[in-house]
Amino acid sequence: MYIKILKNYLLGYVRITIEGYFIERLMNLCLKKGILLWKSNRKKSTLLETNLSIEDFKRMTELAKQTKCKVKIKQKKGLPFIFHKYKKRKIFFLFLCFIIIGILCLSNFVWNIEIIGNTTISREEMLETLKKEGLTIGTFKSKIDTKAMVNKIRLDRNDLAWIGIELKGTNAMVKIVEADKKPEIIEEEEYCNIIATKAGRIVKINALNGTPLVKEGDIVQEGTPLIGGWLEGKYTGVRYVHANGEVTAKVWYTATKKIPFNQTVASKTGNKETKYSVRINNFTINFYKTLSKFQKYDTIEETKKLKLFSDFYLPIEILKNTNYELVENQVVYTKEEAKNQAVEEAKKQLEEQIEEKETILNTYFNYQETEEYVEAQVTYEVLEKIGTKEKIVF
């Protein structure tokens, strides 16, 4: 569709209005006859505005008569009409021809790479993988074998369950599905132990199959065997089994935060300055002085790629740098304020590690004070299941 619209722009097209009670029937006939309509806008139930190529306009009027609809030209657009309007301006024509030739040349390259579906894999990492396989900004599209590239990346990366590459205009759309890291599956007929995934104090052990190796109240470390994958009988002796069961323990999470009594805190004044620059491929043109008028500031950079159509990107980026002025203030905390802040920051860090807050049994605090700071150590005692299966290797 994009190629057809570009072709119609070069050959000329019209913006028309269609009025009548059977507009839907007319549009269905156009679709059946291969007449392309784009940027259609329904003004009301009996009135529609749309774009139409010059060569299709005559066919459209014939279909409009069949459906008793009236067609009027609202605007004439495209190069032929522009040429007619400015036919006496030779320099303009020459400049316009250069632009058209430039656009046609640029359409043969990839000027934007869009990564879709990544969560744990960073965009930069994925771009580096594509670069190794020959897909980067400025690559000639005819040299890109998407099928071979996809097959090679699938073989090289185990963290991708699926990848697809589609070239649209000057845009390369790379869609990926990340693979889940699956734990080692131990079949029921295989012998295994149950070991501790974390350090903790045993609260309950329920051995459905196998021999319990710890008891309630024992303190274990990560990797400690909890349920052995064997059973011992008076007459049968030792025989190996697939250990099964649950082990619950109290696990401890600790975080420490230090808060000085005297701190330098930076805050925004509300003043800002905006600076623009243009990046053409790897060449940057700045439209501002390098130095900021602020002594201290925080910068936020925004990048916008230029494009003619939805998937026709140009090798031009507009960079917008916004500097927010900062002022530094000296803040003095009391011991109680510093202690409370240290505790809050430590709790926030701990709660990011714990999935279920209702499993927290107790909270313990420990403080250390000096003339310069307060240090708070916060420990959460959490009830968790800590057993995992480990295959027995003979």
C-alpha positions as CSV (number, residue, x, y, z in Angstrom):
1,M,0.0,0.0,0.0
2,Y,2.8,2.4,0.9
3,I,4.4,1.9,-2.6
4,K,1.0,2.7,-4.2
5,I,0.6,5.9,-2.2
6,L,4.1,7.0,-3.2
7,K,3.4,6.2,-6.8
8,N,0.1,8.2,-6.7
9,Y,2.0,11.2,-5.2
10,L,4.4,11.1,-8.1
11,L,1.7,10.7,-10.7
12,G,-0.9,12.9,-9.0
13,Y,-4.0,12.3,-7.0
14,V,-7.2,14.1,-6.0
15,R,-9.1,14.6,-2.7
16,I,-12.7,14.0,-3.5
17,T,-16.1,14.1,-1.8
18,I,-18.7,11.4,-2.2
19,E,-22.3,12.2,-1.4
20,G,-25.2,9.7,-1.5
21,Y,-27.1,7.0,0.4
22,F,-25.1,4.1,-1.0
23,I,-21.5,5.0,-0.1
24,E,-20.8,1.6,1.5
25,R,-21.8,-0.1,-1.7
26,L,-19.6,2.2,-3.8
27,M,-16.6,1.5,-1.5
28,N,-17.2,-2.2,-1.8
29,L,-17.2,-1.9,-5.6
30,C,-14.0,0.1,-5.5
31,L,-12.4,-2.6,-3.4
32,K,-13.6,-5.3,-5.8
33,K,-12.2,-3.4,-8.8
34,G,-8.9,-2.7,-7.1
35,I,-9.4,1.0,-6.8
36,L,-7.3,2.3,-3.8
37,L,-8.9,4.8,-1.5
38,W,-6.9,6.2,1.4
39,K,-7.2,8.8,4.2
40,S,-11.0,8.3,4.1
41,N,-13.0,10.6,6.5
42,R,-16.7,10.1,7.0
43,K,-18.2,13.6,7.6
44,K,-21.7,12.2,8.0
45,S,-23.7,9.2,7.0
46,T,-24.2,10.5,3.4
47,L,-20.9,12.3,2.9
48,L,-17.3,10.9,2.7
49,E,-14.0,12.5,1.9
50,T,-11.1,10.4,0.5
51,N,-8.0,10.3,-1.7
52,L,-8.0,8.8,-5.2
53,S,-5.4,8.5,-7.9
54,I,-6.0,10.3,-11.2
55,E,-6.0,7.1,-13.2
56,D,-8.7,5.6,-10.9
57,F,-10.9,8.8,-10.9
58,K,-12.6,8.0,-14.2
59,R,-13.5,4.4,-13.1
60,M,-14.7,5.8,-9.8
61,T,-17.2,8.2,-11.5
62,E,-18.6,5.3,-13.5
63,L,-19.1,3.3,-10.4
64,A,-20.7,6.3,-8.7
65,K,-23.3,6.5,-11.4
66,Q,-24.3,2.9,-10.7
67,T,-24.7,3.6,-7.0
68,K,-26.4,7.0,-7.5
69,C,-23.6,8.9,-5.7
70,K,-22.2,12.3,-6.5
71,V,-18.4,12.7,-6.8
72,K,-16.7,16.1,-6.6
73,I,-13.0,17.1,-6.7
74,K,-12.1,19.0,-3.6
75,Q,-8.3,19.3,-4.1
76,K,-5.7,18.3,-6.6
77,K,-2.4,17.0,-5.2
78,G,0.9,15.5,-6.2
79,L,3.8,16.4,-8.4
80,P,2.0,17.0,-11.7
81,F,-0.2,19.7,-10.1
82,I,2.8,21.2,-8.2
83,F,4.7,21.3,-11.5
84,H,1.8,23.0,-13.2
85,K,1.5,25.6,-10.4
86,Y,5.2,26.4,-10.4
87,K,6.2,25.7,-14.0
88,K,7.9,29.1,-14.3
89,R,10.2,28.5,-11.3
90,K,13.0,26.4,-12.8
91,I,15.2,26.5,-9.6
92,F,12.2,25.2,-7.6
93,F,11.8,22.4,-10.2
94,L,15.4,21.5,-10.0
95,F,15.4,21.4,-6.2
96,L,12.2,19.3,-6.2
97,C,13.8,16.8,-8.7
98,F,16.8,16.4,-6.4
99,I,14.5,15.8,-3.4
100,I,12.6,13.1,-5.3
101,I,15.8,11.4,-6.5
102,G,17.1,11.6,-2.9
103,I,13.9,10.0,-1.5
104,L,14.0,7.2,-4.1
105,C,17.7,6.5,-3.3
106,L,17.1,6.6,0.5
107,S,14.2,4.1,0.2
108,N,16.7,1.4,-0.7
109,F,18.3,1.5,2.8
110,V,17.3,0.7,6.4
111,W,17.2,3.9,8.5
112,N,15.4,2.6,11.6
113,I,15.3,-0.7,13.5
114,E,12.3,-1.3,15.7
115,I,12.6,-4.0,18.5
116,I,9.3,-5.4,19.7
117,G,8.8,-7.9,22.5
118,N,12.0,-7.6,24.5
119,T,11.7,-7.3,28.3
120,T,14.8,-8.9,29.9
121,I,17.0,-8.5,26.7
122,S,18.0,-4.9,26.3
123,R,17.5,-3.1,23.0
124,E,21.3,-2.4,22.8
125,E,22.1,-6.1,23.2
126,M,19.6,-7.0,20.5
127,L,21.0,-4.4,18.1
128,E,24.5,-5.7,18.7
129,T,23.3,-9.2,17.7
130,L,21.6,-7.9,14.6
131,K,24.8,-5.9,13.7
132,K,26.9,-9.1,13.8
133,E,24.5,-10.7,11.3
134,G,24.6,-7.7,9.0
135,L,21.6,-5.7,9.9
136,T,22.3,-2.1,11.1
137,I,21.3,1.4,10.3
138,G,22.3,2.3,6.7
139,T,22.3,-1.3,5.4
140,F,21.3,-1.8,1.8
141,K,18.0,-3.7,1.9
142,S,18.8,-6.0,-1.1
143,K,21.7,-7.4,0.9
144,I,19.5,-8.4,3.8
145,D,18.5,-12.1,3.8
146,T,15.9,-12.1,6.6
147,K,15.3,-15.8,6.6
148,A,19.0,-16.7,6.9
149,M,19.5,-14.0,9.5
150,V,16.6,-15.3,11.6
151,N,17.8,-19.0,11.4
152,K,21.4,-17.9,12.5
153,I,20.1,-15.9,15.5
154,R,17.9,-18.7,16.6
155,L,20.9,-21.1,16.6
156,D,23.2,-18.6,18.4
157,R,20.8,-17.4,21.2
158,N,19.1,-19.8,23.6
159,D,17.2,-16.9,25.3
160,L,15.0,-16.4,22.2
161,A,12.0,-18.7,21.7
162,W,11.1,-17.0,18.4
163,I,12.3,-14.1,16.2
164,G,10.9,-12.5,13.0
165,I,12.3,-9.7,10.8
166,E,10.2,-7.8,8.5
167,L,11.3,-4.9,6.2
168,K,8.7,-2.2,5.7
169,G,9.8,0.9,3.8
170,T,13.0,2.0,5.4
171,N,12.0,0.4,8.7
172,A,13.2,-3.0,9.9
173,M,10.7,-4.5,12.4
174,V,12.3,-7.1,14.6
175,K,9.8,-9.1,16.7
176,I,11.1,-11.4,19.4
177,V,9.6,-13.8,22.0
178,E,12.0,-14.4,24.9
179,A,12.5,-17.9,26.1
180,D,11.6,-18.7,29.8
181,K,14.5,-20.2,31.8
182,K,13.1,-23.6,32.8
183,P,14.4,-25.4,35.8
184,E,16.0,-28.8,35.3
185,I,13.2,-31.4,35.0
186,I,13.9,-34.6,37.0
187,E,11.7,-37.5,35.9
188,E,9.8,-39.5,38.5
189,E,11.9,-42.7,37.8
190,E,15.1,-40.8,38.5
191,Y,16.7,-40.7,41.9
192,C,17.1,-37.3,43.6
193,N,17.5,-35.5,46.9
194,I,15.8,-32.4,48.1
195,I,18.3,-29.6,49.1
196,A,17.9,-26.1,50.6
197,T,17.7,-23.2,48.2
198,K,18.4,-20.7,51.0
199,A,19.8,-20.5,54.5
200,G,17.2,-20.6,57.3
201,R,15.8,-22.3,60.4
202,I,13.6,-25.3,59.7
203,V,10.0,-24.9,60.9
204,K,8.3,-27.9,59.3
205,I,9.5,-30.9,57.2
206,N,7.0,-33.1,55.4
207,A,8.8,-36.0,53.7
208,L,6.4,-37.8,51.4
209,N,9.1,-40.1,50.0
210,G,12.7,-40.3,51.1
211,T,14.6,-39.9,54.4
212,P,14.4,-36.6,56.4
213,L,17.9,-35.4,57.1
214,V,17.0,-32.4,59.3
215,K,14.5,-31.6,62.0
216,E,12.5,-28.7,63.2
217,G,14.8,-26.0,64.7
218,D,17.9,-26.9,62.7
219,I,19.7,-24.1,60.9
220,V,20.7,-25.0,57.4
221,Q,22.7,-23.3,54.6
222,E,22.1,-23.1,50.9
223,G,22.7,-26.5,49.4
224,T,22.2,-28.5,52.6
225,P,20.4,-31.8,51.9
226,L,17.0,-31.8,53.6
227,I,15.4,-35.0,52.4
228,G,17.6,-37.8,51.2
229,G,16.7,-39.8,48.1
230,W,16.9,-43.2,49.7
231,L,15.0,-45.4,52.2
232,E,16.6,-48.0,54.5
233,G,14.7,-51.1,55.7
234,K,15.6,-53.8,58.1
235,Y,15.4,-56.5,55.5
236,T,15.6,-54.6,52.2
237,G,18.7,-52.5,53.1
238,V,19.3,-49.2,51.4
239,R,17.3,-48.5,48.2
240,Y,17.3,-45.2,46.3
241,V,14.1,-43.3,45.5
242,H,12.8,-40.1,44.0
243,A,12.6,-37.8,47.1
244,N,9.4,-35.9,47.5
245,G,8.1,-33.5,50.1
246,E,8.0,-29.9,51.4
247,V,10.3,-28.1,53.8
248,T,9.3,-24.8,55.4
249,A,11.8,-22.5,57.1
250,K,12.3,-19.1,58.5
251,V,14.5,-17.1,56.1
252,W,16.2,-13.8,56.9
253,Y,16.6,-10.8,54.5
254,T,18.8,-7.9,55.6
255,A,19.4,-4.4,54.3
256,T,21.6,-1.7,55.6
257,K,21.3,2.1,54.9
258,K,23.4,5.0,56.1
259,I,22.1,8.5,56.4
260,P,24.4,11.4,57.2
261,F,23.1,14.2,59.4
262,N,24.4,16.9,57.0
263,Q,23.5,16.4,53.4
264,T,23.7,18.4,50.2
265,V,20.4,18.0,48.4
266,A,19.9,19.2,44.8
267,S,16.4,20.4,43.8
268,K,15.0,22.0,40.6
269,T,14.5,25.7,40.6
270,G,11.9,25.6,37.8
271,N,14.1,27.3,35.3
272,K,15.0,25.3,32.1
273,E,16.6,25.8,28.7
274,T,16.0,23.7,25.6
275,K,18.6,23.1,22.9
276,Y,18.2,21.4,19.6
277,S,20.6,19.6,17.3
278,V,20.2,17.5,14.1
279,R,22.0,14.1,13.6
280,I,22.4,13.0,10.0
281,N,23.4,9.4,10.2
282,N,26.5,9.7,12.5
283,F,27.1,13.4,11.9
284,T,25.7,15.9,14.4
285,I,25.0,19.6,13.9
286,N,24.4,21.6,17.0
287,F,22.2,24.8,16.9
288,Y,23.3,26.1,20.3
289,K,26.4,27.0,22.3
290,T,28.0,24.1,24.0
291,L,28.0,25.6,27.5
292,S,24.8,25.9,29.5
293,K,23.9,29.1,31.2
294,F,23.3,27.1,34.4
295,Q,26.1,26.2,36.8
296,K,24.4,23.0,37.9
297,Y,21.7,21.2,35.9
298,D,20.0,17.9,35.0
299,T,19.7,17.0,31.3
300,I,16.9,15.0,29.7
301,E,17.5,14.0,26.1
302,E,14.7,13.2,23.6
303,T,15.3,11.8,20.2
304,K,12.8,11.8,17.3
305,K,13.5,10.2,13.9
306,L,12.1,12.0,10.9
307,K,9.8,10.0,8.6
308,L,7.7,10.7,5.5
309,F,5.2,8.0,6.1
310,S,4.5,5.4,8.8
311,D,7.4,3.2,7.8
312,F,9.5,5.5,5.6
313,Y,12.2,6.7,8.0
314,L,14.9,9.2,7.0
315,P,18.5,9.1,8.3
316,I,17.8,12.3,10.2
317,E,17.2,12.6,13.9
318,I,16.1,15.7,15.8
319,L,17.7,15.8,19.3
320,K,16.1,17.8,22.0
321,N,18.2,18.5,25.2
322,T,16.3,20.1,28.1
323,N,18.5,21.4,30.9
324,Y,16.7,21.8,34.3
325,E,18.6,24.2,36.6
326,L,19.5,22.7,40.0
327,V,20.2,24.4,43.3
328,E,22.1,22.7,46.1
329,N,20.8,23.2,49.6
330,Q,22.4,22.0,52.9
331,V,19.9,19.9,54.9
332,V,20.5,19.0,58.5
333,Y,18.7,16.0,59.9
334,T,18.1,15.2,63.6
335,K,19.1,11.8,64.8
336,E,15.4,10.7,64.8
337,E,14.8,12.0,61.3
338,A,18.0,10.3,59.9
339,K,17.0,7.0,61.7
340,N,13.5,7.0,60.2
341,Q,14.8,7.8,56.7
342,A,17.4,5.0,56.9
343,V,14.7,2.5,58.1
344,E,12.3,3.5,55.3
345,E,15.0,3.1,52.6
346,A,16.1,-0.3,54.0
347,K,12.5,-1.5,54.1
348,K,11.9,-0.4,50.5
349,Q,14.9,-2.4,49.4
350,L,13.8,-5.5,51.2
351,E,10.2,-5.4,50.0
352,E,11.5,-5.4,46.4
353,Q,13.0,-8.9,47.2
354,I,10.0,-10.4,48.9
355,E,7.1,-11.5,46.6
356,E,4.5,-12.2,49.3
357,K,4.3,-9.5,52.1
358,E,2.0,-11.7,54.2
359,T,4.8,-14.2,54.8
360,I,6.8,-11.7,56.9
361,L,6.8,-13.0,60.5
362,N,9.0,-10.5,62.3
363,T,11.0,-7.3,61.7
364,Y,14.3,-6.7,63.6
365,F,16.2,-3.4,63.8
366,N,19.8,-2.6,64.6
367,Y,21.2,0.9,64.7
368,Q,24.7,2.4,64.8
369,E,25.2,6.1,65.5
370,T,28.2,8.3,65.1
371,E,28.7,12.1,65.2
372,E,28.3,12.1,61.4
373,Y,25.6,9.6,60.5
374,V,23.0,7.0,61.6
375,E,23.2,3.5,60.1
376,A,20.1,1.3,60.2
377,Q,20.1,-2.4,59.7
378,V,16.6,-3.9,59.0
379,T,16.0,-7.7,58.9
380,Y,12.8,-9.4,57.8
381,E,12.1,-12.9,59.1
382,V,10.1,-14.6,56.3
383,L,8.3,-18.0,56.2
384,E,9.2,-19.7,52.9
385,K,9.4,-23.1,51.3
386,I,13.1,-23.7,50.6
387,G,13.4,-27.2,49.1
388,T,14.4,-28.0,45.5
389,K,15.2,-31.3,43.8
390,E,18.7,-32.3,42.9
391,K,19.5,-35.4,40.9
392,I,21.7,-38.1,42.5
393,V,24.8,-38.7,40.4
394,F,26.5,-42.1,41.0
